[in-house]
Amino acid sequence: MLDEQSFLVLNALYLKKMTSAESLAEIAALSADQVRKVVSAADQQGWLLNMEGELILQEEGTAQVLSHYREAYSALSQGEEFSRWHARFEPINVQFIKFVTEWQETGGDAEVQERVIATVEKLIKLIGDISRLVPRYANYIRRFEQGVTKVDEGNNDFVCNPMVESLHNIWFEFHEDFLAVLGRPRDS
């Protein structure tokens, strides 16, 4: 099983799909040196591909991450509290998807944008409830708050632009992470 630091880095890459070591450090809330050590070791194992600084997790690296999820979270995923939390999350997830779609269709309507942000704020509260069971989820709260600040400052790219740490990207990563903890594929 991966140690916690290696899991944080490789899981961030698993969820991000392709990114730099600097981005992984920000996502995982680790120093650049810590991330470089994990990346170097994973590269030597053949678990990731380094394409001039852009990293992609390879099949064996993905297998390591998913194995860690199964071993570290199997008891939690079977617990009633986690299932109840999931039931609270799903209606908010449906709202978020609806509002982001509406935001895109309206060309960034300010009222719709406020609904997107309000939905993110609901999720932040929910994550706060569950982060005592999965402490690393606190990083999602930090990332969402940074994204909301960027949107509040007038940078609408941070609503759903795939090239930045947008609210939509963070939401997608959180949802995929949460489903992996539950041991469920994304399409369920």
C-alpha positions as CSV (number, residue, x, y, z in Angstrom):
1,M,0.0,0.0,0.0
2,L,1.2,3.5,-0.8
3,D,2.3,5.7,2.1
4,E,0.0,8.7,2.8
5,Q,2.2,11.3,1.1
6,S,2.6,9.1,-2.1
7,F,-1.2,8.5,-2.1
8,L,-1.9,12.3,-1.8
9,V,0.3,13.1,-4.8
10,L,-0.6,10.1,-7.0
11,N,-4.3,10.5,-6.2
12,A,-4.2,14.2,-7.1
13,L,-2.7,13.1,-10.5
14,Y,-5.3,10.3,-10.8
15,L,-8.1,12.9,-10.4
16,K,-6.4,15.7,-12.4
17,K,-5.5,13.3,-15.3
18,M,-2.6,15.5,-16.5
19,T,-0.8,18.2,-14.6
20,S,2.6,19.5,-13.3
21,A,4.4,18.7,-10.1
22,E,3.8,22.3,-9.0
23,S,0.0,21.9,-9.4
24,L,0.2,18.6,-7.5
25,A,1.9,20.3,-4.6
26,E,-0.9,22.9,-4.5
27,I,-3.7,20.3,-4.7
28,A,-2.1,18.0,-2.2
29,A,-1.0,20.8,0.2
30,L,2.5,19.5,0.2
31,S,5.9,21.2,-0.5
32,A,7.3,21.1,-4.0
33,D,10.3,19.0,-2.6
34,Q,7.9,16.4,-1.1
35,V,6.0,16.1,-4.4
36,R,9.2,15.9,-6.5
37,K,10.4,13.0,-4.4
38,V,7.1,11.1,-4.9
39,V,7.1,11.9,-8.6
40,S,10.7,10.8,-9.0
41,A,10.0,7.5,-7.2
42,A,6.8,6.9,-9.2
43,D,8.6,7.7,-12.4
44,Q,11.3,5.1,-11.6
45,Q,8.6,2.5,-10.9
46,G,7.0,3.3,-14.3
47,W,3.8,4.5,-12.5
48,L,3.7,7.8,-14.3
49,L,4.8,9.4,-17.6
50,N,6.7,12.7,-17.4
51,M,6.2,14.6,-20.7
52,E,8.4,17.7,-20.2
53,G,6.9,18.5,-16.9
54,E,3.4,17.4,-17.6
55,L,2.6,14.2,-15.7
56,I,0.2,11.4,-16.6
57,L,-0.5,8.5,-14.3
58,Q,0.1,5.2,-16.1
59,E,-1.9,1.9,-15.6
60,E,0.2,0.6,-12.8
61,G,0.1,3.9,-11.0
62,T,-3.7,4.0,-11.3
63,A,-3.8,0.4,-9.9
64,Q,-1.7,1.6,-6.9
65,V,-4.1,4.5,-6.2
66,L,-7.2,2.3,-6.5
67,S,-5.7,-0.4,-4.3
68,H,-5.0,2.3,-1.7
69,Y,-8.6,3.4,-1.8
70,R,-9.8,-0.2,-1.3
71,E,-7.5,-0.9,1.6
72,A,-7.8,2.5,3.3
73,Y,-11.5,3.1,2.9
74,S,-13.3,-0.2,2.7
75,A,-14.6,-0.1,6.2
76,L,-15.6,3.5,5.9
77,S,-17.4,3.0,2.5
78,Q,-19.6,0.3,4.1
79,G,-20.5,2.5,7.1
80,E,-24.0,4.0,7.5
81,E,-22.7,7.5,8.1
82,F,-20.9,7.6,4.8
83,S,-24.0,6.3,3.0
84,R,-26.2,9.0,4.7
85,W,-23.7,11.7,3.6
86,H,-23.8,10.4,0.0
87,A,-27.6,10.7,0.1
88,R,-27.3,14.3,1.2
89,F,-24.7,15.0,-1.5
90,E,-26.6,13.7,-4.5
91,P,-29.4,16.3,-4.7
92,I,-26.7,19.1,-4.3
93,N,-24.7,17.4,-7.1
94,V,-27.8,17.5,-9.4
95,Q,-28.3,21.2,-8.6
96,F,-24.7,22.0,-9.3
97,I,-24.8,20.3,-12.7
98,K,-28.0,22.1,-13.6
99,F,-26.7,25.5,-12.5
100,V,-23.4,25.1,-14.3
101,T,-25.2,24.1,-17.5
102,E,-27.6,27.0,-17.2
103,W,-24.6,29.3,-16.5
104,Q,-22.9,28.1,-19.7
105,E,-26.1,28.4,-21.8
106,T,-26.8,32.0,-20.6
107,G,-23.2,33.1,-21.2
108,G,-22.4,33.6,-17.6
109,D,-25.6,35.2,-16.2
110,A,-24.8,36.8,-12.8
111,E,-27.9,35.4,-11.1
112,V,-27.1,31.9,-12.2
113,Q,-23.5,32.4,-11.2
114,E,-24.8,33.2,-7.7
115,R,-26.7,29.9,-7.6
116,V,-23.6,28.1,-8.7
117,I,-21.6,29.7,-5.8
118,A,-24.4,29.0,-3.3
119,T,-24.4,25.4,-4.3
120,V,-20.6,25.2,-3.9
121,E,-21.0,26.8,-0.4
122,K,-23.5,24.0,0.5
123,L,-21.0,21.4,-0.6
124,I,-18.3,23.1,1.5
125,K,-20.5,22.7,4.6
126,L,-21.2,19.1,3.7
127,I,-17.5,18.4,3.2
128,G,-16.8,20.0,6.6
129,D,-19.2,17.4,8.1
130,I,-17.4,14.4,6.5
131,S,-13.8,15.6,6.7
132,R,-13.4,14.2,10.2
133,L,-13.8,10.8,8.5
134,V,-11.5,11.7,5.6
135,P,-9.3,14.5,6.8
136,R,-7.7,15.1,3.4
137,Y,-11.1,16.4,2.2
138,A,-10.2,19.7,4.0
139,N,-8.1,20.4,0.9
140,Y,-11.2,20.5,-1.2
141,I,-12.7,23.1,1.1
142,R,-9.6,25.3,0.7
143,R,-9.6,24.8,-3.1
144,F,-13.3,25.6,-3.4
145,E,-12.9,28.7,-1.2
146,Q,-10.0,29.9,-3.4
147,G,-12.1,29.3,-6.5
148,V,-15.1,31.2,-5.1
149,T,-12.8,34.1,-4.2
150,K,-11.5,34.2,-7.8
151,V,-15.1,34.3,-9.1
152,D,-16.1,37.0,-6.6
153,E,-13.1,39.0,-7.8
154,G,-14.7,38.9,-11.3
155,N,-12.7,36.1,-12.9
156,N,-15.5,34.0,-14.4
157,D,-13.0,31.5,-15.8
158,F,-13.0,30.0,-12.3
159,V,-16.7,28.9,-12.7
160,C,-16.0,26.2,-15.2
161,N,-13.0,26.7,-17.4
162,P,-11.2,23.4,-17.8
163,M,-7.8,25.1,-18.0
164,V,-7.8,26.5,-14.4
165,E,-8.8,25.4,-10.9
166,S,-12.4,26.2,-11.6
167,L,-15.3,25.3,-9.3
168,H,-16.5,22.8,-11.9
169,N,-13.1,21.1,-12.1
170,I,-12.7,20.9,-8.3
171,W,-16.3,19.5,-8.0
172,F,-15.6,16.9,-10.7
173,E,-12.5,15.8,-8.9
174,F,-14.2,15.7,-5.5
175,H,-17.1,13.6,-6.9
176,E,-14.7,11.2,-8.5
177,D,-12.7,11.0,-5.3
178,F,-15.8,10.4,-3.2
179,L,-17.0,7.7,-5.5
180,A,-13.6,6.0,-5.3
181,V,-13.8,6.0,-1.5
182,L,-17.3,4.4,-1.9
183,G,-15.8,1.9,-4.3
184,R,-18.2,2.9,-7.0
185,P,-17.4,3.6,-10.7
186,R,-18.1,7.2,-11.9
187,D,-21.0,6.1,-14.1
188,S,-23.1,4.7,-11.2
